[in-house]
Amino acid sequence: MTDWVAQAVRKIEADFNRSSDTHLIPLPIPGAPEIQLYFKDESTHPTGSLKHRLARSLFLYGLCNGWIREGSTIIEASSGSTAVSEAYFSRLLGLPFIAVMPKSTSQEKIRAIEFYGGRSHLVDDPATIYDESKRLAQELNGHYMDQFTYAERATDWRGNNNIADTIFTQMAYEPNPVPDWIVCGAGTGGTSATFGRYVRYQKLPTKVCVVDPENSVFYDSFHTGSMDCRCEGGSGVEGIGRPRVEPSFIPTVIDSVIRVPNVASYAAIHFLEEVLGRRCGGSTGTNFYGVCELVGQMRSQGRSGSIVTLICDDGNRYLGSYYNHDWLKANGFDISSWVERYRRFFNEGQW
């Protein structure tokens, strides 16, 4: 190991040591008091999203594998949040960073990447981000991080303060400390793989549910068993849903996949602003839809227990889209009936 790599690892570990863990926020549901709901608030990371954990792991993985060297240009295919976090770590190590992203990526995320010294390389077709990232890495003699391949293997799923480990530590004194369900979306699939492997390794009965937006292949892949599913274009919910089954998606450690209408995801974050007092990103809305489905199932079965899901990122990144009523109207989304449905569920327990 060179002195530069040793110092780079030390800088990342020091950054981690300066950060406290994220909060676990309870949200009592008046209409379903027998079920406790918790949100792991990943928006409080230094770069504002769940992807901060992934970026840190990917950098350590690349450094310790000898792939990232002094002066390496770091390149990533991303719909935004991973790129923001990788730009942060690139700046920490003094490395140039380029994010290859769809042109539909929010301007707020592009500005965040630029704030950390990164550059955005935008493409028309979301399906081309992989090949374009490889091309740039070759052309610049840089390193393509490839979160979609390495997310599931860069994270230590056995423990070591990963997201699953911290959730179960924080749940220890709750009425139902072992959740019935953990609900998360899939972009790379790395987070669901971490949860699924962790609960099996710890011999826990917790099940993992992946929520998948429209125009994404994970739902079809899980229910058909095919890893060759494809679709065109983006999912409509930044950060989750993919046009192909990513290598980091491990269906065998997942117990359920629920498909979520995009309008339901958008409506959910408007409702959550009412009851949480904060704005969350679209993928958090997708998570909440899955929570409602599972609470409904548990109640119909006469079961009590707990469910944990994630606040994936800060909703202020989407002021020009999901929180913009003109944008919603222009794109044909009427969220009013869905917001009312969430209110009824919340207050009366009906889904």
JOHUUR-V873991 format. One record per residue. N is the residue number from 1. PSI is psi in degrees with one decimal (* if undefined). D_FIRST is the distance of its C-alpha to the first C-alpha in Angstrom with 2 decimals. Layout:
n=N psi=PSI d_first=D_FIRST
n=N psi=PSI d_first=D_FIRST
This chain:
n=1 psi=130.1 d_first=0.00
n=2 psi=162.5 d_first=3.79
n=3 psi=-37.2 d_first=6.64
n=4 psi=-43.8 d_first=8.21
n=5 psi=-42.3 d_first=6.33
n=6 psi=-42.2 d_first=6.59
n=7 psi=-35.8 d_first=10.06
n=8 psi=-45.2 d_first=10.86
n=9 psi=-41.4 d_first=10.58
n=10 psi=-41.1 d_first=12.55
n=11 psi=-41.5 d_first=15.07
n=12 psi=-41.3 d_first=15.77
n=13 psi=-36.3 d_first=16.30
n=14 psi=-39.2 d_first=18.49
n=15 psi=-42.5 d_first=20.41
n=16 psi=-40.9 d_first=21.08
n=17 psi=-25.0 d_first=22.22
n=18 psi=-14.4 d_first=24.66
n=19 psi=134.0 d_first=26.26
n=20 psi=166.6 d_first=28.99
n=21 psi=164.5 d_first=29.64
n=22 psi=158.1 d_first=32.23
n=23 psi=154.2 d_first=35.87
n=24 psi=112.9 d_first=37.89
n=25 psi=121.1 d_first=41.27
n=26 psi=144.3 d_first=44.40
n=27 psi=95.2 d_first=47.06
n=28 psi=136.9 d_first=50.33
n=29 psi=104.9 d_first=52.38
n=30 psi=-34.6 d_first=56.08
n=31 psi=-7.1 d_first=57.28
n=32 psi=64.9 d_first=55.04
n=33 psi=-16.7 d_first=54.75
n=34 psi=-6.0 d_first=53.88
n=35 psi=125.0 d_first=50.48
n=36 psi=134.0 d_first=47.78
n=37 psi=136.1 d_first=45.43
n=38 psi=142.2 d_first=42.14
n=39 psi=122.0 d_first=39.87
n=40 psi=113.1 d_first=36.17
n=41 psi=88.5 d_first=35.85
n=42 psi=-3.7 d_first=32.54
n=43 psi=-10.9 d_first=33.96
n=44 psi=3.5 d_first=33.07
n=45 psi=158.7 d_first=29.31
n=46 psi=-32.7 d_first=28.24
n=47 psi=10.3 d_first=28.46
n=48 psi=15.1 d_first=31.59
n=49 psi=167.2 d_first=30.89
n=50 psi=-30.5 d_first=29.59
n=51 psi=-10.0 d_first=26.93
n=52 psi=-41.6 d_first=24.98
n=53 psi=-45.5 d_first=23.72
n=54 psi=-45.4 d_first=22.85
n=55 psi=-43.0 d_first=21.06
n=56 psi=-45.1 d_first=18.85
n=57 psi=-41.1 d_first=18.06
n=58 psi=-38.9 d_first=17.53
n=59 psi=-44.7 d_first=15.03
n=60 psi=-39.3 d_first=12.94
n=61 psi=-47.2 d_first=13.49
n=62 psi=-39.0 d_first=12.56
n=63 psi=-47.6 d_first=9.29
n=64 psi=-19.9 d_first=8.24
n=65 psi=-4.9 d_first=9.87
n=66 psi=16.7 d_first=8.09
n=67 psi=-29.3 d_first=11.57
n=68 psi=124.2 d_first=11.42
n=69 psi=171.1 d_first=10.24
n=70 psi=126.4 d_first=11.86
n=71 psi=-4.7 d_first=15.54
n=72 psi=135.6 d_first=15.65
n=73 psi=124.8 d_first=19.15
n=74 psi=130.5 d_first=19.27
n=75 psi=137.2 d_first=22.37
n=76 psi=141.9 d_first=24.12
n=77 psi=121.1 d_first=27.45
n=78 psi=151.5 d_first=29.17
n=79 psi=6.8 d_first=32.63
n=80 psi=-67.4 d_first=31.55
n=81 psi=-41.1 d_first=30.12
n=82 psi=-39.7 d_first=26.66
n=83 psi=-40.7 d_first=26.54
n=84 psi=-47.0 d_first=27.61
n=85 psi=-39.1 d_first=24.86
n=86 psi=-32.6 d_first=22.13
n=87 psi=-40.1 d_first=23.63
n=88 psi=-49.1 d_first=23.28
n=89 psi=-31.3 d_first=19.54
n=90 psi=-44.6 d_first=19.10
n=91 psi=-39.5 d_first=21.11
n=92 psi=-36.4 d_first=19.14
n=93 psi=0.0 d_first=15.97
n=94 psi=33.2 d_first=18.19
n=95 psi=143.3 d_first=18.03
n=96 psi=149.8 d_first=21.27
n=97 psi=136.5 d_first=22.67
n=98 psi=127.2 d_first=25.49
n=99 psi=124.9 d_first=27.39
n=100 psi=114.3 d_first=29.55
n=101 psi=156.2 d_first=32.50
n=102 psi=149.3 d_first=36.16
n=103 psi=-19.1 d_first=38.69
n=104 psi=-6.1 d_first=40.22
n=105 psi=140.0 d_first=37.31
n=106 psi=144.5 d_first=38.79
n=107 psi=-31.4 d_first=38.93
n=108 psi=-39.7 d_first=37.76
n=109 psi=-39.2 d_first=34.39
n=110 psi=-42.4 d_first=34.11
n=111 psi=-36.3 d_first=34.86
n=112 psi=-40.1 d_first=32.24
n=113 psi=-44.7 d_first=29.53
n=114 psi=-33.9 d_first=30.83
n=115 psi=-38.2 d_first=30.91
n=116 psi=11.1 d_first=27.12
n=117 psi=6.0 d_first=26.85
n=118 psi=170.5 d_first=26.56
n=119 psi=141.1 d_first=28.89
n=120 psi=132.1 d_first=31.03
n=121 psi=104.1 d_first=31.82
n=122 psi=140.6 d_first=34.92
n=123 psi=152.8 d_first=36.44
n=124 psi=-43.4 d_first=39.95
n=125 psi=115.7 d_first=39.21
n=126 psi=-27.5 d_first=36.74
n=127 psi=-14.4 d_first=36.20
n=128 psi=-1.6 d_first=34.62
n=129 psi=-29.3 d_first=31.63
n=130 psi=-54.8 d_first=29.38
n=131 psi=-37.1 d_first=30.26
n=132 psi=-35.9 d_first=30.29
n=133 psi=-42.6 d_first=26.76
n=134 psi=-41.7 d_first=25.58
n=135 psi=-44.9 d_first=27.66
n=136 psi=-40.2 d_first=26.24
n=137 psi=-41.5 d_first=22.61
n=138 psi=-46.7 d_first=23.61
n=139 psi=-36.9 d_first=25.71
n=140 psi=3.5 d_first=23.16
n=141 psi=42.7 d_first=20.10
n=142 psi=-165.6 d_first=18.79
n=143 psi=120.6 d_first=17.59
n=144 psi=113.7 d_first=20.46
n=145 psi=-38.5 d_first=19.60
n=146 psi=64.4 d_first=22.64
n=147 psi=-30.2 d_first=23.56
n=148 psi=-22.9 d_first=26.45
n=149 psi=-42.4 d_first=24.41
n=150 psi=-3.9 d_first=21.45
n=151 psi=-44.1 d_first=23.26
n=152 psi=-21.0 d_first=24.44
n=153 psi=-17.8 d_first=21.20
n=154 psi=-25.4 d_first=18.81
n=155 psi=134.1 d_first=21.07
n=156 psi=97.3 d_first=21.24
n=157 psi=-10.5 d_first=24.98
n=158 psi=-26.0 d_first=25.52
n=159 psi=-124.7 d_first=25.32
n=160 psi=42.6 d_first=22.71
n=161 psi=27.8 d_first=25.00
n=162 psi=174.1 d_first=25.32
n=163 psi=-36.1 d_first=28.60
n=164 psi=-45.0 d_first=30.57
n=165 psi=-44.5 d_first=29.59
n=166 psi=-37.0 d_first=30.64
n=167 psi=-47.7 d_first=33.87
n=168 psi=-31.5 d_first=35.02
n=169 psi=-43.8 d_first=34.26
n=170 psi=-25.5 d_first=36.32
n=171 psi=-6.6 d_first=39.08
n=172 psi=-34.4 d_first=39.62
n=173 psi=12.0 d_first=42.80
n=174 psi=161.1 d_first=44.33
n=175 psi=-39.0 d_first=47.58
n=176 psi=83.5 d_first=45.87
n=177 psi=-21.6 d_first=42.27
n=178 psi=107.2 d_first=41.26
n=179 psi=146.0 d_first=41.79
n=180 psi=-40.3 d_first=43.88
n=181 psi=146.4 d_first=41.88
n=182 psi=130.1 d_first=38.73
n=183 psi=128.3 d_first=39.32
n=184 psi=159.7 d_first=36.73
n=185 psi=178.1 d_first=36.51
n=186 psi=123.1 d_first=34.23
n=187 psi=-69.5 d_first=32.40
n=188 psi=-34.4 d_first=29.29
n=189 psi=-3.8 d_first=30.58
n=190 psi=-38.0 d_first=27.43
n=191 psi=-45.5 d_first=29.40
n=192 psi=-34.7 d_first=32.20
n=193 psi=-40.6 d_first=29.84
n=194 psi=-48.0 d_first=28.21
n=195 psi=-48.9 d_first=31.72
n=196 psi=-43.0 d_first=33.12
n=197 psi=-40.6 d_first=30.47
n=198 psi=-47.8 d_first=30.41
n=199 psi=-32.0 d_first=34.20
n=200 psi=-42.7 d_first=34.30
n=201 psi=-37.5 d_first=31.58
n=202 psi=1.6 d_first=33.49
n=203 psi=45.6 d_first=36.76
n=204 psi=149.9 d_first=38.35
n=205 psi=-1.4 d_first=41.34
n=206 psi=137.7 d_first=40.09
n=207 psi=154.8 d_first=40.38
n=208 psi=125.5 d_first=38.32
n=209 psi=126.4 d_first=40.23
n=210 psi=133.1 d_first=38.78
n=211 psi=134.0 d_first=40.97
n=212 psi=126.1 d_first=41.03
n=213 psi=176.4 d_first=42.78
n=214 psi=156.2 d_first=45.15
n=215 psi=50.1 d_first=43.96
n=216 psi=154.8 d_first=40.90
n=217 psi=-8.2 d_first=40.30
n=218 psi=-38.6 d_first=38.86
n=219 psi=-50.2 d_first=42.36
n=220 psi=-40.6 d_first=43.71
n=221 psi=-45.7 d_first=40.72
n=222 psi=-41.9 d_first=40.98
n=223 psi=-19.2 d_first=44.74
n=224 psi=-18.6 d_first=44.98
n=225 psi=4.0 d_first=41.93
n=226 psi=134.9 d_first=40.96
n=227 psi=9.1 d_first=37.41
n=228 psi=13.6 d_first=38.86
n=229 psi=144.2 d_first=40.74
n=230 psi=152.2 d_first=40.77
n=231 psi=167.9 d_first=42.51
n=232 psi=143.6 d_first=42.88
n=233 psi=-174.5 d_first=41.84
n=234 psi=171.0 d_first=40.27
n=235 psi=-24.1 d_first=41.18
n=236 psi=-7.9 d_first=42.72
n=237 psi=105.6 d_first=40.52
n=238 psi=136.3 d_first=37.31
n=239 psi=-22.6 d_first=34.13
n=240 psi=163.1 d_first=35.70
n=241 psi=135.7 d_first=37.45
n=242 psi=154.5 d_first=36.24
n=243 psi=-8.6 d_first=38.10
n=244 psi=163.2 d_first=36.24
n=245 psi=114.3 d_first=34.83
n=246 psi=149.7 d_first=31.11
n=247 psi=-26.0 d_first=28.72
n=248 psi=-4.4 d_first=27.64
n=249 psi=116.5 d_first=31.31
n=250 psi=92.0 d_first=32.01
n=251 psi=-23.7 d_first=35.82
n=252 psi=-10.5 d_first=36.11
n=253 psi=9.8 d_first=34.81
n=254 psi=143.7 d_first=37.27
n=255 psi=-24.9 d_first=40.89
n=256 psi=147.8 d_first=42.60
n=257 psi=128.6 d_first=42.29
n=258 psi=131.4 d_first=44.84
n=259 psi=137.1 d_first=45.67
n=260 psi=125.9 d_first=46.40
n=261 psi=139.0 d_first=48.64
n=262 psi=-38.7 d_first=47.02
n=263 psi=-32.6 d_first=50.08
n=264 psi=-35.5 d_first=49.60
n=265 psi=-45.1 d_first=46.02
n=266 psi=-42.1 d_first=47.26
n=267 psi=-37.7 d_first=50.21
n=268 psi=-38.1 d_first=48.13
n=269 psi=-28.1 d_first=46.11
n=270 psi=-39.9 d_first=49.41
n=271 psi=-43.6 d_first=50.73
n=272 psi=-30.5 d_first=47.63
n=273 psi=-34.0 d_first=47.99
n=274 psi=-41.1 d_first=51.41
n=275 psi=-21.2 d_first=50.31
n=276 psi=-20.5 d_first=46.80
n=277 psi=24.7 d_first=47.59
n=278 psi=157.1 d_first=44.50
n=279 psi=134.2 d_first=43.53
n=280 psi=157.6 d_first=41.06
n=281 psi=168.5 d_first=39.60
n=282 psi=-35.1 d_first=41.28
n=283 psi=-26.9 d_first=39.01
n=284 psi=-37.0 d_first=40.13
n=285 psi=-40.0 d_first=43.65
n=286 psi=-42.9 d_first=42.81
n=287 psi=-44.0 d_first=41.49
n=288 psi=-36.5 d_first=44.74
n=289 psi=-45.9 d_first=46.90
n=290 psi=-39.7 d_first=45.19
n=291 psi=-46.4 d_first=45.79
n=292 psi=-43.3 d_first=49.47
n=293 psi=-44.7 d_first=49.80
n=294 psi=-37.9 d_first=48.33
n=295 psi=-42.3 d_first=50.41
n=296 psi=-42.4 d_first=53.42
n=297 psi=-45.9 d_first=52.65
n=298 psi=-40.7 d_first=52.16
n=299 psi=-39.5 d_first=55.41
n=300 psi=-24.3 d_first=57.36
n=301 psi=0.4 d_first=56.24
n=302 psi=28.4 d_first=57.23
n=303 psi=147.8 d_first=53.74
n=304 psi=169.9 d_first=52.14
n=305 psi=-157.6 d_first=48.45
n=306 psi=154.9 d_first=45.54
n=307 psi=137.9 d_first=43.40
n=308 psi=134.6 d_first=40.12
n=309 psi=-172.6 d_first=39.00
n=310 psi=142.2 d_first=36.79
n=311 psi=106.8 d_first=37.38
n=312 psi=-39.2 d_first=34.73
n=313 psi=174.8 d_first=35.02
n=314 psi=132.4 d_first=37.42
n=315 psi=-16.1 d_first=40.66
n=316 psi=-11.5 d_first=40.87
n=317 psi=-8.3 d_first=38.61
n=318 psi=29.0 d_first=41.62
n=319 psi=-27.5 d_first=44.53
n=320 psi=-4.0 d_first=45.42
n=321 psi=-90.7 d_first=45.55
n=322 psi=-29.6 d_first=45.90
n=323 psi=4.3 d_first=47.50
n=324 psi=112.5 d_first=49.63
n=325 psi=-29.7 d_first=53.05
n=326 psi=-40.2 d_first=53.81
n=327 psi=-45.8 d_first=50.68
n=328 psi=-46.7 d_first=51.63
n=329 psi=-44.0 d_first=55.19
n=330 psi=-28.8 d_first=54.23
n=331 psi=8.9 d_first=52.10
n=332 psi=25.4 d_first=54.87
n=333 psi=115.9 d_first=53.53
n=334 psi=106.3 d_first=56.11
n=335 psi=-5.1 d_first=54.33
n=336 psi=-45.6 d_first=57.44
n=337 psi=-32.9 d_first=58.48
n=338 psi=-39.9 d_first=54.98
n=339 psi=-41.6 d_first=54.65
n=340 psi=-37.4 d_first=58.00
n=341 psi=-41.1 d_first=56.86
n=342 psi=-40.3 d_first=53.86
n=343 psi=-42.8 d_first=56.22
n=344 psi=-43.7 d_first=58.61
n=345 psi=-47.1 d_first=55.88
n=346 psi=-42.7 d_first=54.58
n=347 psi=-29.0 d_first=58.04
n=348 psi=-9.1 d_first=59.85
n=349 psi=15.3 d_first=57.20
n=350 psi=131.4 d_first=58.55
n=351 psi=* d_first=56.24
